[in-house]
């Protein structure tokens, strides 16, 4: 399984992530994090992403292969590399 890297908050209200190596990038919507943590604080989001990094990485891999990850990770979106 790939290692997940947190690229940081996205200006549109989510969190950019990438699989190690940087070829697969994704966006975790802030609403998904808030639903899971009950919080909108960046610190809580980063802690949740760290705790769920294996499942998030698997979701990105599934999306990159054209599949649909299980809920709630089906709300993660593939994106291009950040500029």
Order of alpha helices (4+ residues) and beta strands (2+ residues): beta-beta-beta-alpha-alpha-alpha-beta
